[in-house]
Structures are given as C-alpha cells and as structure tokens.
Amino acid sequence: MEAKAIIRHLRVPARKVRVVAREVQKKSVNDALDKLAFLNKAAAPHLIKVIKSAAANASKNFGADADKLIVKQIVVDHGPTLKYARRFMPRAQGRAAKLNKRSCHVTAIVTDNK
C-alpha cells in the first residue's frame, strides 16, 4: 500500500530541496521527521509537512500503522519561474541581469512494506 502527498508551487528552488530529500529517502517516517527537525535548510520544514501529510493519508485512507511507514520516494520537479522585470541584479560594467525566482513541486510517497 502506498500513499502520497503533493506540495505545488513551493518557493524554494528544486536543487535545494533535492539535497534535503536525498537525506530522508528509504528511512522510516519517524526517523525522517527527526532528521528533518534538526536540519538547518530552508526546505526542511516543507518536507516535514509533506511527509506528515502522506503518513496521515496512509493511516486515514488505508488504515496503515503510522509507526511502520517508510518514506519510499520523494520526487522534486521544477515548477514555474517568476521572472521579475523591474528588479535587477547588478553585474559587471554597469550591466543588469533580471532575477529569476524559482519554485518546485514536491511529491512524497510512503509505504508500509519494503
């Protein structure tokens, strides 16, 4: 049995979320939440939220035991990029580069078997 939860349009770049997501894959939900609670990364609170949601979906919808759940997979995809026209980053020789505010979509899948 697998259950999943999705966060869309998360305003953290996908490459920064993937660094944190790699740390908790293939771990039990309790171990993953404990590890994320002490990580000093911007993506950690968001991953806590999505893993808790997936675990709640598994226990509520499928009757799974919450203590035996494992984080099977966390998929991080690119989301839309906000391209600001009025804000610029100063560059060499008086030039300016526009700012890109990247976002991502995160899908967490938990299972009760290995």
N, C-alpha and C positions, 0 to 999 in steps of 0.2 A: 504494500500500500504506500502510495506517495501522495503528499500534499504539497501545495506550493503557494507562495505569496509573491506579489509583484509591487515594486515601487517604480512609478514612472516619473520622468522629468525631475530627477534628483539633481540639484545644482552643485554637484561635485564631479570633476572630470572622471571619465571611466578608468583611465590608467591609475588614478589614485585609489579608486575603490577596489580595483583588481588586486592591488598589493595587500590590502587588508583581507579580501575574500579568500585569497590563497592560504592564509594562516588558519582558517577555520573549516575548510572543506575536509570531509571524511572524519569529523570529530562528532562526539555526542553533542546534543543541543546544549546540555548544561555546561560542558567543558567549553564549547564555543562562546556561550554567553559570558562565562567567567573570563575568558581570554580577551574578549572584546571590551569588557568593562574597564580593563586596565591599559588598553592601547591608547596612545596619545595621537590619534589620527582623526581627521575630520569625518571620515566615512564610518567610523566605528559605531556611533550612536544610531545611524541609519540602518546599518546591518543588524544591530541588536533588534531594532523594531521589526525588520522584515523576517528575521528568524523566529522571533516570538509569534508573529502573525501566522507563519507557516506551521509552527508547532500547535497553535491554537486551532487552526483549520484541521489538522490531522486528528486532534483529540475530539473536537466537536463534531466534525462531519463523518469521521470514520471510526471513532471510538478507540483510537490508538492510545497506548500508555505513554504519557508525556516523558517519563524517565528513560524510556528505551529508544527514543527517537535519535536519529543520526542525520547530520547535515550531509545529504548526498551530493548536492551540487549547488553552486552559486554562479549564475550567469550574469555577466555585466555587459550590456550592449550600449553603443553610443546613442545618445539622444540628440535633440535639436541643439544647435549652437546659436546663441544670441549674439548678433553682430552689431555692436554699437556704432552709430555713425557720428555721434557728437563727442565721444570720448576717445582719447588717443594716448598711446604710449610714446614718450619721446624717444627718438632714435638718433643715430649719428648724423652729423652735418645738417642739422635743422629739419630733418625729416620726421614724419609721424607715422605710426602704424596703428591700425584700429585694434580694439580689444575684442577678443572672442571669449564669450562666457559659455563654457561647455557644460553639458548635462549628460545624464545617462539613465538607463533603465536597468533595474536590478531584479532578478528572479531568484528566489531561494526555494529549493526543493528539499524536503525532509522525508525520510522513510523510516520504517520500523524494522526493516531487515537489511542485511548487509549485502 
